[in-house]
Amino acid sequence: MQAQRTADRADYLRDICEKLWPDPATAELGVRPASGQPDDLSMIVLPGLRDPRLLVPARRRPAAAAVRRYGEPGSVRSAVATRALAAALASGLGHGLLRGRLTVRVPPGAQTIESRLNQTLRRQVLLSVHLGAPRANRKPVLQLLTEAGETIGFAKIGINPLTTRLVRAEHAALDRLHATGLRHLHAPRVIGHDRWNDLEILILSALPVWQRRTPPQPGALQRAMAEVAGVTGVSESPMAGSEYRRLLTARLEAAGDGAEHAALGSALASLDAVAGTTTLRFGSWHGDWTPWNMASTAGGLLVWDWERFTSPAPTGFDALHCWLQAEVVGHKTDPAEAASACVRRAAELLEPFGVARREARLSALLYLADLSVRYLTDRQEQAGAALGSPRRWLLPALKAGIGELPASG
């Protein structure tokens, strides 16, 4: 499995190179330096050509800055390794040891992602490219750097229909968030948007992740999530007849046919029957609020990756998602066990949002169904995502939880 994923990353890198540096430019993987032509460039492939995860400029300060930002936020162990690598690159020692190179040769007048971004931003930038793990929504994320190693922004690149839709969705979400005003969190701002070479380009400001990290104040995370929930307004309605429930069914039907689709549809019908006239509160949710998409700093709570922002959704979805993803990805808990625990712990997780016990368990079951529909719609399993198959962990927890939920009185 590891060999397969490594090969996938290498293939993905070659595909991305063709998109970011299209003909007549060429991008070659190897250990040769750039030719020395003014528009040619050399990038270091980290950790190496066999398992490429990050491309950084082959210049000391930008390379060190790119590695530091790539590792933020992270575990203590990864932070130590990141600082060591950044220091080696900054000193120049790492350049001799890290031999994997991507050499981009640019004929005079040829347009590349760098030249396009330079035109849009009206300044010269260097790029670091985060390649990401196999999944349907994988897209290149570019860190935009100066020669001095300053991060001036990030660019997300939509490369296919799904990622293009997500990039556009994030653009709309950030515009809406900042038009509403945020008091309890900081989100990136859109500083540029472009369509080039069949790519959707969204340029975002850099959040100050370099600020000193601090533990969140009690209730700070819940206040921020509640603020996001109210961005588009909050309403109440019986779950079974709500707009959210109607849209969830429409999304499932649009996802196609198959055994998982049928099983999920059956589970939702059972959930409707058990829920009866139970009323839920609906608002908005970030859609992918996780420990690695936020940072608590001395300057406030930073939250990024808003491409899944959605309304309507049951209040508390963000808290459920953050807890479940932390368990499965961060703590390496068995996914099926974590999904079941998410339902059992729903009352505790949603109590800060004023959600009663029964409504909390019902919300957690809807969350598992919603995540299942997302994975089916995106075809995450077919894309190689590690948790892309709902039948392996989400559906069993959903069915068991429905069976344990008393019928509405």
VOVEX-672319 format. One record per residue (C-alpha): x, y, z; residue in one letter; residue number from 1. Coordinates in nm, 4 decimals, m for minus. Each point is the difference from the previous one (the first is absolute). Example, Ala and Ser with C-alpha at 12.3 -4.5 7.8 and 13.67 -1.06 7.14 Angstrom:
BEGIN
1.2300/m0.4500/0.7800/a/1 .
0.1370/0.3440/m0.0660/s/2 .
This chain:
BEGIN
0.0000/0.0000/0.0000/m/1 .
0.2823/0.2415/0.0893/q/2 .
0.1766/m0.0736/m0.3296/a/3 .
m0.3246/0.0668/m0.1867/q/4 .
m0.0487/0.3360/0.1738/r/5 .
0.3617/0.0963/m0.0668/t/6 .
m0.0427/m0.0784/m0.3702/a/7 .
m0.3222/0.2008/0.0023/d/8 .
0.1787/0.3051/0.1399/r/9 .
0.2676/m0.0229/m0.2677/a/10 .
m0.2609/m0.0290/m0.2776/d/11 .
m0.1957/0.2870/0.1508/y/12 .
0.3104/0.2194/0.0066/l/13 .
0.0617/m0.0611/m0.3706/r/14 .
m0.3631/0.0855/m0.0775/d/15 .
0.0160/0.3183/0.2062/i/16 .
0.3211/0.1062/m0.1722/c/17 .
m0.1726/m0.0144/m0.3383/e/18 .
m0.2777/0.2248/0.1315/k/19 .
0.2116/0.2584/0.1811/l/20 .
0.2788/0.0184/m0.2587/w/21 .
m0.1741/m0.0820/m0.3306/p/22 .
0.1598/m0.0364/m0.3420/d/23 .
0.2272/0.1560/m0.1242/p/24 .
0.1435/0.0042/0.3548/a/25 .
0.1335/m0.3325/0.1239/t/26 .
0.0331/m0.1444/0.3489/a/27 .
0.2589/m0.2730/0.0574/e/28 .
0.0500/m0.2119/0.3118/l/29 .
0.3544/m0.0961/0.0884/g/30 .
0.3125/0.1363/0.1649/v/31 .
0.1185/0.2432/m0.2665/r/32 .
0.0028/0.3709/0.0809/p/33 .
m0.1794/0.2562/m0.2114/a/34 .
0.1755/0.1112/m0.3172/s/35 .
0.0562/0.3537/0.1199/g/36 .
m0.2443/0.1667/m0.2412/q/37 .
m0.1762/0.2995/0.1616/p/38 .
m0.3468/m0.1556/0.0097/d/39 .
0.1098/m0.3530/0.0933/d/40 .
m0.0418/m0.1160/0.3573/l/41 .
0.1025/m0.2846/0.2259/s/42 .
m0.2074/m0.1447/0.2836/m/43 .
0.0896/m0.2519/0.2690/i/44 .
m0.2292/m0.3039/0.0212/v/45 .
m0.0702/m0.1023/0.3592/l/46 .
0.0522/m0.2501/0.1452/p/47 .
0.1247/m0.1332/m0.3357/g/48 .
m0.0846/m0.1005/m0.3550/l/49 .
m0.1437/m0.3371/0.1053/r/50 .
m0.2573/0.1493/0.2368/d/51 .
m0.0553/0.3656/m0.0930/p/52 .
m0.2109/0.1999/0.2470/r/53 .
0.1346/0.3532/m0.0163/l/54 .
0.1856/0.2107/m0.2553/l/55 .
0.2025/0.2936/0.1323/v/56 .
0.2152/0.2597/m0.1786/p/57 .
0.3670/m0.0935/m0.0206/a/58 .
0.0910/0.3198/0.1838/r/59 .
0.0886/0.0102/0.3677/r/60 .
m0.2467/0.2398/0.1594/r/61 .
m0.3087/m0.0855/m0.2067/p/62 .
0.0700/m0.3729/0.0373/a/63 .
0.0322/0.0249/0.3774/a/64 .
m0.3153/0.2120/0.0263/a/65 .
m0.1976/m0.2437/m0.2164/a/66 .
0.0964/m0.2951/0.2179/v/67 .
m0.0874/0.1865/0.3211/r/68 .
m0.3442/0.0981/m0.1283/r/69 .
m0.0640/m0.3509/m0.1339/y/70 .
0.0528/m0.1411/0.3494/g/71 .
m0.2332/0.2447/0.1789/e/72 .
m0.1919/m0.0963/0.1987/p/73 .
0.1277/m0.3474/0.0837/g/74 .
0.0947/m0.2367/0.2773/s/75 .
0.2998/0.0692/0.2224/v/76 .
0.1960/m0.2734/m0.1742/r/77 .
m0.0782/0.1313/m0.3486/s/78 .
0.0727/0.3564/0.1159/a/79 .
0.3497/m0.1015/0.1120/v/80 .
0.0684/m0.1753/m0.3309/a/81 .
m0.1370/0.2976/m0.1928/t/82 .
0.2206/0.2477/0.1864/r/83 .
0.3067/m0.2182/m0.0595/a/84 .
m0.0676/m0.0261/m0.3736/l/85 .
m0.0761/0.3720/m0.0284/a/86 .
0.3258/0.0831/0.1788/a/87 .
0.1951/m0.2292/m0.2332/a/88 .
m0.1531/0.1649/m0.3058/l/89 .
0.0582/0.3498/0.1355/a/90 .
0.3673/m0.0784/0.0597/s/91 .
0.0447/m0.1534/m0.3430/g/92 .
0.0983/m0.3413/0.1371/l/93 .
m0.3286/m0.1607/m0.0978/g/94 .
0.0378/0.0957/m0.3648/h/95 .
0.2903/m0.2386/m0.0458/g/96 .
m0.1661/m0.2883/0.1813/l/97 .
m0.3428/0.0370/m0.1604/l/98 .
0.0793/m0.0888/m0.3586/r/99 .
m0.3508/m0.0415/m0.1446/g/100 .
m0.0689/0.2885/m0.2363/r/101 .
m0.2733/0.1234/m0.2248/l/102 .
0.1519/0.2108/m0.2764/t/103 .
m0.2396/0.2210/m0.1953/v/104 .
0.1276/0.1398/m0.3287/r/105 .
m0.1967/0.2944/m0.1339/v/106 .
0.0567/0.1244/m0.3561/p/107 .
m0.0187/0.3783/m0.0483/p/108 .
m0.3611/0.1191/m0.0012/g/109 .
m0.1466/m0.3263/0.1332/a/110 .
m0.2643/0.0394/0.2680/q/111 .
0.0122/m0.2077/0.3187/t/112 .
m0.1792/0.0054/0.3325/i/113 .
0.2746/0.2321/0.1349/e/114 .
m0.0383/0.2520/m0.2802/s/115 .
m0.3773/m0.0073/0.0344/r/116 .
0.0126/0.0567/0.3746/l/117 .
0.2572/0.2753/m0.0440/n/118 .
m0.2374/0.1755/m0.2392/q/119 .
m0.2972/m0.0404/0.2342/t/120 .
0.1861/0.1144/0.3117/l/121 .
0.2172/0.2557/m0.1818/r/122 .
0.3083/m0.1232/0.1787/r/123 .
0.2530/m0.2817/m0.0279/q/124 .
m0.0655/m0.3126/0.2043/v/125 .
0.1683/m0.3334/0.0553/l/126 .
m0.2090/m0.3129/0.0439/l/127 .
m0.0127/m0.2925/0.2373/s/128 .
m0.2424/m0.2731/m0.1049/v/129 .
m0.1812/m0.2275/0.2481/h/130 .
m0.1055/m0.3162/m0.1849/l/131 .
m0.2358/m0.1629/0.2537/g/132 .
m0.1082/m0.3600/0.0626/a/133 .
m0.2126/m0.2030/m0.2451/p/134 .
m0.3645/0.1097/0.0148/r/135 .
m0.2597/0.1243/m0.2433/a/136 .
0.0297/0.3644/0.1061/n/137 .
0.3811/0.0064/m0.0118/r/138 .
0.1276/0.3153/m0.1644/k/139 .
0.3309/0.1902/m0.0125/p/140 .
0.0310/0.2592/0.2772/v/141 .
0.2696/0.2553/m0.0736/l/142 .
0.1773/0.2016/0.2669/q/143 .
0.0996/0.3392/m0.1418/l/144 .
0.3387/0.1177/0.1254/l/145 .
0.2380/0.2901/m0.0388/t/146 .
0.3750/m0.0303/m0.0439/e/147 .
0.0357/0.0877/0.3683/a/148 .
m0.2218/m0.2930/0.1024/g/149 .
m0.3129/0.2017/0.0799/e/150 .
m0.3301/m0.1800/m0.0608/t/151 .
m0.2320/0.2422/m0.1782/i/152 .
m0.2850/m0.2387/m0.0722/g/153 .
m0.1189/m0.3354/m0.1265/f/154 .
m0.1543/m0.1046/m0.3297/a/155 .
m0.2418/m0.2887/m0.0329/k/156 .
m0.0220/m0.1528/m0.3455/i/157 .
m0.3123/m0.1718/m0.1316/g/158 .
0.1139/m0.2616/m0.2509/i/159 .
m0.3223/m0.1949/m0.0749/n/160 .
m0.3774/0.0476/0.0386/p/161 .
m0.0078/m0.0949/0.3704/l/162 .
0.2977/0.2078/0.1120/t/163 .
m0.1109/0.2916/m0.2170/t/164 .
m0.3401/m0.0072/0.1700/r/165 .
0.1663/m0.0085/0.3413/l/166 .
0.2334/0.2904/m0.0802/v/167 .
m0.2963/0.2074/m0.1161/r/168 .
m0.1944/m0.0999/0.3106/a/169 .
0.2822/0.1173/0.2256/e/170 .
0.0099/0.3324/m0.1849/h/171 .
m0.3729/0.0497/0.0592/a/172 .
0.0221/m0.1149/0.3632/a/173 .
0.2823/0.2388/0.0900/l/174 .
m0.1753/0.2924/m0.1672/d/175 .
m0.3113/m0.0764/0.2019/r/176 .
0.1857/m0.0460/0.3281/l/177 .
0.1832/0.3290/m0.0268/h/178 .
m0.3128/0.1847/m0.1136/a/179 .
m0.1735/m0.1252/0.3149/t/180 .
0.2914/0.0787/0.2294/g/181 .
0.1793/m0.2385/0.2351/l/182 .
0.0735/0.0653/0.3674/r/183 .
0.1128/m0.3387/0.1304/h/184 .
0.2308/m0.1229/m0.2778/l/185 .
0.2201/0.1157/m0.2877/h/186 .
m0.0383/m0.1396/m0.3533/a/187 .
0.2113/0.0673/m0.3113/p/188 .
m0.1022/0.2773/m0.2366/r/189 .
m0.0261/m0.0358/m0.3768/v/190 .
0.2720/0.2112/m0.1627/i/191 .
m0.0320/m0.1344/m0.3524/g/192 .
m0.2016/m0.2274/m0.2266/h/193 .
0.0887/m0.1181/m0.3482/d/194 .
m0.0824/m0.2537/m0.2678/r/195 .
0.2995/m0.1146/m0.2036/w/196 .
0.0923/m0.3039/m0.2105/n/197 .
m0.3211/m0.1773/0.1138/d/198 .
0.1051/0.0539/0.3634/l/199 .
m0.2032/0.1812/0.2655/e/200 .
0.2345/0.2136/0.2117/i/201 .
m0.0967/0.1445/0.3377/l/202 .
0.2608/0.2150/0.1754/i/203 .
m0.0427/0.0396/0.3751/l/204 .
0.1709/0.2094/0.2633/s/205 .
0.2370/m0.1783/0.2369/a/206 .
m0.1337/m0.0414/0.3514/l/207 .
0.2645/0.0760/0.2678/p/208 .
0.0645/m0.3606/0.0993/v/209 .
0.3471/0.1040/0.1146/w/210 .
m0.1463/0.1765/0.3027/q/211 .
0.0573/m0.1571/0.3402/r/212 .
m0.2366/m0.2933/0.0583/r/213 .
m0.2237/0.0129/0.3060/t/214 .
m0.2555/m0.2460/0.1390/p/215 .
m0.3526/0.1121/m0.0950/p/216 .
m0.1824/0.1846/0.2761/q/217 .
m0.2899/m0.2010/0.1500/p/218 .
m0.2907/0.0116/m0.2410/g/219 .
0.1951/0.1837/m0.2730/a/220 .
m0.0317/m0.2795/m0.2533/l/221 .
m0.3726/m0.0422/0.0665/q/222 .
m0.0587/0.3753/m0.0311/r/223 .
0.1777/0.0045/m0.3351/a/224 .
m0.2000/m0.2981/m0.1271/m/225 .
m0.3237/0.1596/0.1204/a/226 .
0.0930/0.3207/m0.1810/e/227 .
0.0498/m0.1925/m0.3250/v/228 .
m0.3321/m0.1776/0.0540/a/229 .
m0.1748/0.3369/0.0070/g/230 .
0.1611/0.1516/m0.3108/v/231 .
m0.3029/m0.0748/m0.2201/t/232 .
m0.2543/0.0137/0.2804/g/233 .
m0.1411/m0.2703/0.2272/v/234 .
m0.3392/m0.1708/m0.0329/s/235 .
m0.1897/m0.2887/0.1574/e/236 .
m0.2129/m0.2675/m0.1640/s/237 .
m0.0873/m0.3695/0.0358/p/238 .
0.2975/m0.1992/m0.1259/m/239 .
m0.1904/m0.2283/m0.2367/a/240 .
m0.1666/0.2877/m0.1861/g/241 .
0.2873/0.2484/0.0073/s/242 .
0.1692/0.1624/m0.2978/e/243 .
0.3252/m0.1596/0.1144/y/244 .
m0.1544/m0.3476/m0.0111/r/245 .
m0.1417/0.0636/m0.3477/r/246 .
0.3381/0.1171/m0.1284/l/247 .
0.1760/m0.3004/0.1567/l/248 .
m0.2291/m0.2347/m0.1931/t/249 .
0.0599/0.1954/m0.3210/a/250 .
0.3753/m0.0247/0.0475/r/251 .
m0.0211/m0.3754/0.0572/l/252 .
m0.2114/m0.0491/m0.3121/e/253 .
0.2472/0.2045/m0.2048/a/254 .
0.2894/m0.2103/0.1275/a/255 .
m0.1060/m0.2971/m0.2133/g/256 .
m0.1084/m0.3575/0.0654/d/257 .
0.1575/m0.2873/0.1873/g/258 .
m0.0265/m0.2142/0.3084/a/259 .
0.1360/0.2724/0.2278/e/260 .
m0.2388/0.2555/m0.1446/h/261 .
m0.2972/m0.2326/0.0550/a/262 .
0.1104/m0.0855/0.3541/a/263 .
0.0390/0.3657/0.0869/l/264 .
m0.3405/0.0860/m0.1449/g/265 .
m0.1587/m0.2772/0.2054/s/266 .
0.1756/0.1203/0.3150/a/267 .
m0.1230/0.3545/m0.0535/l/268 .
m0.3572/m0.1212/m0.0442/a/269 .
0.0284/m0.1866/0.3298/s/270 .
0.1455/0.3095/0.1639/l/271 .
m0.2974/0.2075/m0.1196/d/272 .
m0.2411/m0.2519/0.1498/a/273 .
0.1769/m0.0042/0.3366/v/274 .
0.0449/0.3773/0.0101/a/275 .
m0.3692/0.0683/m0.0517/g/276 .
m0.0739/0.3654/0.0731/t/277 .
0.3251/0.0709/0.1871/t/278 .
0.1078/0.3579/m0.0702/t/279 .
0.3587/0.1010/m0.0694/l/280 .
0.1739/0.3351/m0.0287/r/281 .
0.1668/0.0682/m0.3368/f/282 .
0.2705/0.2444/m0.1033/g/283 .
0.3335/m0.0159/m0.1887/s/284 .
0.3155/m0.2024/0.0512/w/285 .
0.3622/0.0255/m0.1065/h/286 .
m0.0206/m0.3531/m0.1374/g/287 .
0.3556/m0.1145/0.0789/d/288 .
0.0892/0.1505/0.3372/w/289 .
0.2896/m0.2114/0.1266/t/290 .
0.3026/0.0512/0.2281/p/291 .
0.2202/0.0378/m0.3094/w/292 .
m0.2241/0.2659/m0.1554/n/293 .
0.0298/0.2374/0.2944/m/294 .
0.2505/0.1487/0.2431/a/295 .
m0.0493/0.1724/0.3343/s/296 .
0.2487/0.2862/0.0197/t/297 .
0.0729/0.3020/0.2142/a/298 .
m0.1817/0.2039/m0.2653/g/299 .
m0.3132/m0.2145/m0.0028/g/300 .
m0.1429/m0.3141/m0.1551/l/301 .
0.1025/m0.0567/m0.3632/l/302 .
m0.2187/m0.2229/m0.2192/v/303 .
0.0618/m0.0844/m0.3651/w/304 .
m0.1173/m0.2380/m0.2799/d/305 .
m0.3585/0.1262/m0.0423/w/306 .
m0.0781/m0.1866/m0.3227/e/307 .
m0.2652/m0.2198/0.1695/r/308 .
m0.1913/0.2883/0.1621/f/309 .
m0.3693/m0.0895/m0.0281/t/310 .
m0.3430/0.1190/0.1065/s/311 .
m0.2366/m0.1300/0.1290/p/312 .
0.1395/m0.2576/0.2422/a/313 .
m0.0919/m0.1070/0.3547/p/314 .
0.1644/0.2139/0.2673/t/315 .
0.3078/m0.1743/0.1362/g/316 .
0.1144/m0.1815/m0.3130/f/317 .
0.3401/0.1715/0.0242/d/318 .
0.0532/m0.1219/0.3573/a/319 .
m0.0876/m0.3571/m0.0984/l/320 .
0.2257/0.0082/m0.3043/h/321 .
0.2954/0.1483/0.1878/c/322 .
m0.0252/m0.2632/0.2730/w/323 .
m0.0390/m0.2937/m0.2391/l/324 .
0.2858/0.1033/m0.2299/q/325 .
0.2290/0.0583/0.2982/a/326 .
m0.0764/m0.3484/0.1285/e/327 .
0.0455/m0.1803/m0.3306/v/328 .
0.2889/0.1963/m0.1530/v/329 .
0.1713/0.1464/0.3047/g/330 .
m0.0434/m0.2713/0.2634/h/331 .
m0.0118/m0.2912/m0.2489/k/332 .
m0.3212/m0.1366/0.1560/t/333 .
m0.1682/m0.2755/m0.1984/d/334 .
m0.2298/0.1924/m0.2387/p/335 .
m0.3107/m0.2146/0.0607/a/336 .
0.0448/0.0244/0.3773/e/337 .
0.0515/0.3755/m0.0211/a/338 .
m0.3135/0.0479/m0.2123/a/339 .
m0.2083/m0.1924/0.2551/s/340 .
0.1567/0.1987/0.2856/a/341 .
m0.0882/0.3227/m0.1789/c/342 .
m0.3690/m0.0918/0.0318/v/343 .
0.0362/m0.1095/0.3625/r/344 .
0.1831/0.3213/0.0934/r/345 .
m0.2239/0.2316/m0.2035/a/346 .
m0.1844/0.1408/0.3029/a/347 .
0.3312/0.0952/0.1635/e/348 .
0.1446/0.1470/m0.3192/l/349 .
m0.3091/0.2058/m0.0824/l/350 .
m0.0990/0.1085/0.3506/e/351 .
0.1947/0.3319/m0.0394/p/352 .
m0.2258/0.0817/m0.2953/f/353 .
m0.3185/m0.0516/0.1998/g/354 .
m0.0960/m0.3215/m0.1795/v/355 .
m0.1991/m0.2454/0.2141/a/356 .
0.1011/m0.3666/0.0323/r/357 .
m0.2434/m0.1545/m0.2478/r/358 .
0.0528/0.2774/m0.2550/e/359 .
0.3769/m0.0386/0.0408/a/360 .
m0.0057/m0.3722/m0.0800/r/361 .
m0.2278/0.0657/m0.2954/l/362 .
0.2419/0.2702/m0.1229/s/363 .
0.2934/m0.2386/0.0312/a/364 .
m0.1790/m0.2615/m0.2084/l/365 .
m0.0771/0.2605/m0.2645/l/366 .
0.3654/0.1017/0.0048/y/367 .
0.1140/m0.3567/m0.0714/l/368 .
m0.2509/m0.0160/m0.2855/a/369 .
0.1118/0.3362/m0.1349/d/370 .
0.3651/m0.1035/0.0010/l/371 .
m0.0939/m0.3253/m0.1747/s/372 .
m0.1823/0.1910/m0.2736/v/373 .
0.3023/0.2267/m0.0443/r/374 .
0.2346/m0.2949/m0.0464/y/375 .
m0.2354/m0.1683/m0.2464/l/376 .
m0.0530/0.3220/m0.1957/t/377 .
0.3724/0.0688/m0.0231/d/378 .
0.0800/m0.3662/m0.0750/r/379 .
0.2641/0.0066/0.2712/q/380 .
0.0492/m0.3770/0.0114/e/381 .
0.0712/m0.0120/m0.3732/q/382 .
0.2517/0.2821/0.0448/a/383 .
0.1929/m0.2017/0.2594/g/384 .
m0.1013/0.1930/0.3141/a/385 .
0.0830/m0.2025/0.3098/a/386 .
m0.3450/0.0574/0.1555/l/387 .
m0.1902/0.0327/m0.3257/g/388 .
m0.2359/m0.2969/0.0432/s/389 .
m0.3040/0.0738/0.2239/p/390 .
m0.0919/m0.3697/0.0227/r/391 .
0.3189/m0.0726/0.1934/r/392 .
m0.0588/0.2402/0.2877/w/393 .
m0.2766/0.2580/m0.0365/l/394 .
m0.2961/m0.2149/m0.1055/l/395 .
0.0380/m0.2616/0.2782/p/396 .
0.0065/0.2744/0.2645/a/397 .
m0.2966/0.1745/m0.1631/l/398 .
m0.2135/m0.3154/m0.0080/k/399 .
0.0893/m0.0978/0.3569/a/400 .
m0.0703/0.3504/0.1259/g/401 .
m0.3430/0.0096/m0.1656/i/402 .
m0.0857/m0.3278/0.1672/g/403 .
0.0929/0.1443/0.3396/e/404 .
m0.1964/0.3234/m0.0418/l/405 .
m0.3445/m0.0144/0.1662/p/406 .
m0.2946/0.0940/m0.2179/a/407 .
m0.1361/0.3505/0.0421/s/408 .
m0.2771/0.0235/0.2583/g/409 .
